[in-house]
Amino acid sequence: MAKVNTVLGPISVDQMGITLMHEHMVLAYPGWDLDPLCQHLERGELATICAEALGEVKKYGVKTVVDASPWDLWRNIELDKMVAEKTGLNIICATGLYYEAEGMPAYFKFRSQVMDITVELYESFMQGLTVGIGKTGVKAGVIKVATSHGCITPYEEKVLKAAAKAQKETGVPITTHTQQGTMGPEQAALLIGEGVKPEKIVIGHMCGNASLEYQMSVIDKGVNVGFDRWGIEFLFPDNLRKATVIGLLGLGFADRIVLSQDCNACILGRQLIMPDFIQALIADWSYTHIFKDIIPQLKKAGITDEQIGQMMVENPKRIFGG
Ligand SMILES: [Zn+2]
């Protein structure tokens, strides 16, 4: 039986059960810890905050959570391990990089002046996938890549090509970040053009676009799509996400959609106080929003338990297991 690496070791894909395919423990942009006014919480405190928030999903039968944090959004394996131990959830961590404008390209862009960084990136991804991340011995179970709004920059293209090469050698899936759902077809075409099997690709944040024509331009390539930002209504309204997913399910694509919330338990740095109108637009955003609010509404619209199970259990198992 196919295995997937979690932060506490490999498990059979049969043990994955209900799976959230794109969440985070904490959110932290590169440079947060250089702010003289940033708050420094001990890892143990952070683990408690994350475990309390994420642990809520167990009430809804969730067994597995993918932490889609790339290196440069402060992916933290020791924290993931502590949260997995505290909650009993399977946590799958990623190797990979965020998009150019909000990631950490300075290091590799400097190197790219004298080196072929596609090779270097590939070697780094392979290290995390086959040997282990840092000194933790934990192997990443998924590769994360990302592109900009409306374009794939030359740096991002190198990251995607390196990810494709590592994917082909290891068989682990690739999960992507799109800026508000843009560049989905281009990401899929680039990765498939590099030899990645479409069924091993999840094009993320596709729920940021309500055009069925656009959705089909991605699904027609054979890849999976992530409806993985439920509750972030300052980016896109949940009602339009719902209408889109109901449309795709009506067309028979339950086997190509995964659900998640792109949620985090804590944002690192200086205390962030959001304006009231933004707070109102993320009032429902949580690790349990899908279960509390979205699934009941989808069921009212005629979506079946079988379709929900396909999206939340069978698709993750197939994507990781092949
Ligand atoms: Zn994310």
Boltz pocket constraint, residues with backbone or C-beta under 6 A from the ligand:
constraints:
  - pocket:
      binder: B
      contacts: [[A, 22], [A, 23], [A, 24], [A, 68], [A, 177], [A, 262]]
      max_distance: 6.0
